[in-house]
Amino acid sequence: MTEPQAATDAVARTIDRHGRLDALINNAGSGRLGTIENETVDDVRAVMEVNFFGVVALTRAALPLLRGSTGRLITVSSVGGAIGQPFNEAYCAAKFAVEGFMESLAPVAATAGVSVTVVEPGAVTSSFVANVGRDLNQSGLANDPYAAALEAYLARAASSFGSAQSARSAGEIVAALLDGDRPPFRVQTSEAARRFVAVKLADLDGGVVQRMTATWLA
């Protein structure tokens, strides 16, 4: 995901094997849990490389072939691409970037017959949590001014993943986007995700989101 040539090679292998490309699903990504005062700029760059620039590189490589097949470009974002979440600054920044990129690309791609969709899952039972850089049951560092807030956040996060949507269920939503009528630009994979994203889309001054996420740290 961090090597542009690998994206080009992946598309070339697909053409060698199948002769065409009808859809691209950008699904690979990784989380990062932390706050900028305790991280480095390189940590943030690494998250952006995987979650944003990897998507950009593969999309660029695939678009000429998707134009040829009037295909579909589907990118798995996150509810974190709509609502910034405490201790997920780098991850949410990358997903916000993905959504801005795709929202801007969508009308342009449509003129060439390619549909663009972003998929916004909430908590899903997958290996994602193992890749966030921190055990959800681990509290903050000693003398960390954010330790109490982080502990509260981790408790909430552990609870939300305890009732997460199954990976199969989320995957079925993504697979369904490949069939039938052209899908909408934005799709959530569960009712919980729809309710969550709806908070942001109706929150013009950001106050509702800020009050909501502040309760996660109390």
Buried (B, 14 or more C-beta within 10 A) or exposed (E): BEEBEBBBEBBEEBEEEEEEBBBBBBEEBBBBBBBEEBBEEEBBEBBBBBBBBBBBBBBEBBBEBBBBEEBBBBBBBBBBBBBBBBBBBBBBBBBBBBBEBBEEBBEEBEEEEBBBBBBBBBBBBBEBBEEBBBEBEEBBEEEBEBEEBBBBBBBBBEEBBEEBBEBEBBBEBBEEBEEEEBBEBBBBBBEBBBEBBEBBEEBEEEEEBEEBBEEBBE
